[in-house]
Amino acid sequence: MENDTPILYIVVPCFNEQEALPQSHERLSQLLDEMIGQERIACESKLLYVDDGSRDDTWKIVDNLAHESNRVAGVKLACNSGHQNALMAGLAAAVEHCDIAVSIDADLQDDINVIPQMVERYKDGCDIVFGVRRERKSDTWFKRTTAGMFYRMMKRLGVSTIENHADYRLMSRRAVLALLDYKERNLFIRGIVTKLGYKTDCVYYDRSARIAGESKYPLCKMMNFAIDGITSFSVKPVRLVFTVGVLFLVIALIMLIYVLCAYFMGRAVSGWPSLILSIWLVGAFVLIGLGIIGEYVGKIYTEVKNRPRYNVDTTIGLDKE
């Protein structure tokens, strides 16, 4: 690539991470120092923490760290804008100062020791390097099962994703700039990144348990995230509704012929169970179809308002070189 010792920014979105952040910072800072000492990256490299409207002392910790070291920078969002928006805010701030950016969650369940491998793959010509889990033993059975179903569904819907990859990746400066050109408000970054078209590679690692604190992705948020991923990249659910509608029309025509034949042959039997069952069945499919269509209409409504994804309250450490 252009630079044998690139400037690296490690972008870390944070939301109520006061318990995990001190330990995470110690490990990330040690790794950064080692890579700089080995001349793998430039001495201008930094850790960039993005406070996504935390209600605890997360920003206070970031502020203290930035005053203690010129290798720490911070971006504080005015309110909680969501993980994906916080990540975009961090990348937008970092791209002005770095050659490559690595995004990783503050809990450090993803193995930071593969970051040097990512940098080497970048030097070999890759613009994007995905961090991929070898397995999901640290997850519960439910989470493993639902995650597998999600990736299989995304594949069948024609959405290109890297299985067992979350938001742990390295991106070159031009890849980040290309990502920032995607202006939609319903963000599913791991789906967008695979569409950028630049040379990619993967590094594999074993995921560990969370350092401290609680997961910021409970079941409800995971389901919303999955729905966003599906509806942001595929219109196949809408086409499926249309197909089901056509199928029900065919069945209705067949039933009409059957009823007419039974009536004229004198074998018509009146009965409300079959009628009620049909009403409930058709009604259920109508409601499901309206729900799917409504999801897309809602996304259109969000997009056409063209509101900003996030508002930056303050930054620190980004003017230090």
C-alpha positions in Angstrom: 0.0 0.0 0.0 1.0 3.7 0.1 2.6 3.6 3.6 4.6 0.8 5.2 3.9 2.4 8.6 0.3 3.5 8.3 -1.4 5.7 10.9 -3.9 3.4 12.6 -7.0 4.6 14.5 -8.8 2.0 16.6 -12.5 3.1 16.8 -14.3 1.9 19.9 -18.1 2.7 20.2 -19.1 2.9 23.9 -22.4 3.0 25.6 -22.5 2.8 29.5 -19.1 1.1 29.5 -17.6 2.6 32.7 -17.0 -0.9 34.1 -15.3 -2.3 31.1 -13.5 0.7 29.6 -10.5 1.0 32.0 -9.5 -2.6 31.4 -10.2 -2.4 27.7 -8.1 0.7 27.4 -5.2 -0.8 29.2 -5.1 -3.8 26.8 -5.7 -1.7 23.7 -3.1 0.9 24.7 -0.5 -1.9 25.4 -1.2 -3.3 21.9 -0.9 0.1 20.3 2.5 0.7 22.0 3.8 -2.7 20.9 2.8 -2.2 17.3 4.4 1.3 17.3 7.5 -0.1 18.9 7.7 -2.8 16.2 7.2 -0.1 13.6 4.2 -1.8 12.2 2.2 1.4 12.5 3.1 5.1 12.8 3.5 6.9 16.1 0.6 9.1 15.3 -1.8 6.2 15.7 -4.5 6.6 18.3 -7.4 5.0 20.2 -10.7 6.8 19.4 -13.5 6.2 21.8 -17.1 7.2 20.8 -19.4 7.9 23.7 -22.9 7.1 22.4 -24.8 9.2 24.9 -23.9 7.2 27.9 -25.7 7.8 31.2 -22.8 6.7 33.4 -19.2 8.0 33.7 -18.0 6.7 30.3 -17.2 10.2 28.9 -15.5 11.2 32.1 -13.2 8.2 31.8 -12.5 9.0 28.1 -11.8 12.7 28.9 -9.3 11.7 31.6 -7.6 9.2 29.3 -7.3 11.8 26.6 -5.7 14.3 29.0 -3.2 11.6 30.2 -2.1 10.5 26.7 -1.9 12.1 23.3 -2.7 8.6 21.8 -6.3 8.8 23.0 -9.1 10.8 21.3 -12.8 10.9 22.0 -16.1 11.8 20.3 -19.1 12.5 22.5 -22.5 12.2 20.8 -25.3 14.5 22.1 -27.6 11.6 22.7 -27.8 7.9 22.3 -27.9 7.3 18.5 -27.4 3.6 18.3 -24.3 1.4 17.9 -24.2 1.7 14.1 -24.5 5.4 14.1 -21.8 5.7 16.8 -19.5 3.6 14.7 -20.1 5.8 11.7 -19.4 8.9 13.8 -16.1 7.4 14.9 -15.1 6.4 11.4 -16.0 9.9 10.1 -13.8 11.5 12.7 -11.0 9.1 12.3 -10.8 9.2 8.5 -9.4 12.7 8.5 -6.4 11.7 10.5 -5.6 8.0 9.6 -4.6 5.6 6.9 -6.5 2.7 8.3 -9.2 2.2 11.0 -10.1 -0.8 13.0 -13.5 -0.9 14.6 -14.1 -3.0 17.8 -16.6 -3.1 20.6 -15.6 -1.9 24.0 -16.2 -5.2 25.8 -13.2 -6.7 23.8 -14.9 -10.0 23.3 -13.2 -9.9 19.9 -9.5 -10.9 20.1 -7.4 -7.7 19.7 -4.3 -9.9 19.1 -5.3 -10.3 15.4 -5.1 -6.6 14.7 -1.4 -6.9 13.7 -2.5 -9.6 11.2 -5.2 -7.2 9.9 -2.5 -4.5 9.4 -0.3 -7.0 7.5 -3.2 -8.0 5.2 -3.6 -4.3 4.5 0.0 -3.9 3.6 -0.5 -6.9 1.3 -3.1 -4.9 -0.6 -6.4 -5.5 1.1 -8.6 -2.5 1.8 -11.0 -4.4 4.1 -10.0 -7.2 6.5 -12.9 -8.9 8.4 -12.5 -10.3 11.8 -14.4 -13.6 11.8 -15.1 -15.9 14.8 -14.0 -19.5 14.4 -16.9 -20.7 16.5 -19.6 -19.4 18.9 -18.9 -21.5 22.0 -19.1 -18.4 24.3 -22.7 -17.7 23.1 -25.8 -19.3 24.6 -27.5 -22.1 22.6 -30.3 -19.7 21.7 -28.0 -17.0 20.4 -26.0 -19.5 18.4 -29.1 -21.0 16.8 -30.8 -17.6 16.0 -27.5 -16.2 14.7 -27.2 -19.2 12.3 -30.8 -18.8 11.2 -30.2 -15.1 10.6 -27.1 -15.6 8.4 -28.9 -18.4 6.4 -31.9 -16.2 5.9 -29.8 -13.3 4.7 -28.0 -15.5 2.2 -31.3 -16.8 0.8 -32.6 -13.3 0.5 -29.6 -12.4 -1.6 -27.8 -10.2 1.0 -24.0 -10.6 1.0 -22.7 -11.0 4.5 -19.7 -12.7 6.2 -21.0 -15.4 8.5 -19.9 -15.0 12.2 -18.5 -11.5 11.4 -19.9 -8.6 13.5 -18.4 -5.1 13.3 -14.8 -6.1 14.0 -12.8 -5.1 10.9 -10.0 -3.1 9.4 -10.8 -0.6 6.6 -8.4 1.5 4.6 -9.0 5.3 4.3 -10.6 5.0 0.8 -12.8 2.2 2.0 -14.0 4.3 4.9 -14.7 7.3 2.6 -16.7 5.0 0.3 -18.7 3.7 3.3 -19.4 7.3 4.4 -20.9 7.9 0.9 -23.8 5.6 1.9 -26.3 8.1 3.3 -29.2 5.8 4.4 -30.5 6.2 8.0 -31.4 2.5 8.5 -27.8 1.3 8.8 -26.6 -2.2 8.5 -22.9 -1.6 8.1 -21.8 -5.2 7.8 -24.0 -5.6 4.8 -22.8 -2.3 3.2 -19.1 -3.0 3.6 -19.3 -6.2 1.5 -20.8 -4.1 -1.3 -17.9 -1.6 -1.5 -16.1 -3.8 -4.0 -12.5 -3.4 -2.7 -10.1 -6.3 -2.1 -11.0 -8.1 1.2 -9.6 -10.8 3.4 -10.5 -12.4 6.7 -8.6 -13.2 9.9 -10.0 -15.8 12.3 -10.1 -15.8 16.1 -11.8 -17.2 19.1 -14.3 -15.0 20.9 -13.9 -14.6 24.7 -16.3 -13.6 27.5 -17.1 -10.0 28.2 -14.5 -8.2 30.4 -17.1 -6.4 32.6 -20.6 -4.9 32.5 -23.6 -6.2 30.6 -24.3 -6.8 27.0 -25.8 -3.8 25.2 -27.6 -6.1 22.7 -30.5 -7.8 24.5 -33.0 -10.0 22.6 -35.2 -7.1 21.6 -32.3 -5.1 20.1 -30.9 -8.2 18.3 -34.3 -8.8 16.7 -34.6 -5.1 15.6 -31.1 -5.3 14.2 -31.9 -8.5 12.2 -35.1 -6.9 10.8 -33.1 -3.8 9.8 -30.5 -6.0 8.1 -33.1 -7.9 6.1 -35.3 -5.0 5.1 -32.4 -2.7 4.3 -30.9 -4.9 1.7 -33.7 -7.1 0.2 -37.1 -6.6 -1.3 -37.7 -10.3 -1.4 -40.1 -10.2 1.7 -42.4 -7.9 -0.3 -42.2 -10.2 -3.3 -43.0 -13.1 -1.0 -46.2 -11.3 0.1 -47.2 -10.8 -3.5 -46.5 -14.5 -4.2 -48.6 -15.6 -1.2 -51.4 -13.3 -2.4 -51.4 -14.9 -5.9 -51.3 -18.4 -4.3 -54.3 -17.5 -2.1 -56.1 -16.2 -5.2 -55.6 -19.5 -7.0 -56.8 -21.4 -3.9 -59.9 -19.1 -3.7 -60.7 -19.8 -7.4 -60.4 -23.5 -6.8 -62.6 -23.4 -3.7 -65.2 -21.3 -5.7 -65.4 -24.0 -8.4 -65.7 -26.7 -5.7 -68.5 -24.8 -3.9 -70.4 -24.2 -7.1 -70.1 -27.9 -8.1 -71.2 -29.0 -4.7 -74.1 -26.6 -4.8 -75.4 -27.7 -8.1 -75.0 -31.4 -7.2 -76.9 -30.9 -4.0 -74.0 -31.8 -1.7 -73.4 -28.4 -0.2 -73.0 -28.6 3.5 -73.3 -25.5 5.6 -70.8 -25.1 8.4 -69.2 -22.2 10.1 -66.0 -24.0 11.3 -64.4 -24.0 7.9 -65.6 -20.5 7.2 -64.2 -19.1 10.5 -60.9 -21.0 9.9 -60.6 -19.5 6.4 -61.2 -16.0 7.7 -58.6 -16.3 10.4 -56.1 -17.9 8.1 -56.5 -15.3 5.4 -56.6 -12.5 7.9 -53.4 -13.7 9.5 -51.6 -13.6 6.1 -53.1 -10.2 5.3 -51.8 -8.8 8.6 -48.3 -10.4 8.1 -48.2 -8.9 4.6 -49.2 -5.5 5.8 -46.6 -5.7 8.5 -43.9 -6.5 6.1 -45.0 -3.7 3.7 -45.3 -1.4 6.6 -41.7 -2.0 7.6 -40.5 -0.8 4.2 -42.9 2.1 4.2 -41.5 3.1 7.6 -38.0 3.0 6.3 -39.0 5.2 3.3 -40.5 7.6 5.8 -37.3 7.7 7.8 -35.1 8.1 4.7 -37.1 10.9 3.0 -36.9 13.1 6.2 -33.1 13.1 5.7 -32.4 13.9 9.3 -28.8 13.6 10.5 -27.8 10.2 11.9 -26.2 11.8 15.0 -25.2 15.1 16.6 -21.7 15.5 18.0 -21.6 17.2 21.4 -17.8 17.5 21.7 -14.5 16.0 20.7 -11.2 15.7 22.4 -7.7 14.7 21.2 -8.4 14.9 17.5 -6.3 18.0 17.0 -3.2 16.5 18.6 -0.6 15.0 16.3 
